[in-house]
Amino acid sequence: MPVFRVEKVKDYTIMPNTHLRNRQLSLQAKGLLCQMLSLPPEWNFTLQGLAYINKEGLDAITTVLPAEDME
C-alpha cells in the first residue's frame, strides 16, 4: 500500500507510536486518545463534552475509560 505524505502546516495531530502499540489499550481507547489529542486545550474535557462529539454517546465513553479515572 502506498504512503501519501503531505506538508503538515495546520489541522493535524502528532502522537507517539507507543500509545498505538500499547497492547493494554483497547482499540476504542486508542481511538478516543487520538481524538482527545486532536482537540484544542480549551476543549470541554468532560464525559459529557466527549460524548457530545461522538455518535456513540456517554455510555460508550464511560466504558472506554478505566473506572479509576472516573473518581
N, C-alpha and C positions, 0 to 999 in steps of 0.2 A: 504494500500500500504506500503510495507516495506521501511525503510530508510537505505540507504547504507552510511556508514561513512568510510572515508579514511584518512590516515595520510596526513596532508597538509604541505608539505615541499617546494613546488615550484609550480608556474603556477596556482595560484588560486586567487580569489578576495573576499574580505570581505567588506560588506556594511551594514549599519544599516537597520533594517526592516522598520523603519519609512518611508523611501523613497518608499519602495514597497507597504506599506499600505496607502500611501497618496492618497486619492480619487480625489484630484485636478490634479494629474498627469495622463495622458493617458497611456495606455499600451505601446504605441510606445515610449513615453517619458521615461518610466521606463526601457525599453529595451535599449534605447540609453544611458541612465545614467549608466546602468550596463556595457555596452560596454566601455564607456569613463573611468569608474573607473578601468577597466581591462588593460588599455593601460599604457605604461611607461610614466613618467613625461616629457620626451623629445619628445614625440609624437607631430605631427603637428595637434594641436587642432584648426583647421580652418574648415569652412564648406567644403572646397574642400578636406581637409585631411580626414574628416569623411566620406564624400561621396565616396572617393576612396576605402574605405574598406567595403562598403555596397553595396549590389545588387541594392537597390532602387535608389541610386544616390542623387544628390544635391537637387532636388525638395522635396524628402521625408524628408531629414534632415531639410530643412528650414521650412517645415510645422510642424515638431515636436517642434521646438524651438519657445518660445514666441517672438513676434515682438520686445519687448523692449530689449531683449538680443542681437539683431542684430545691435543695434546702436553703 
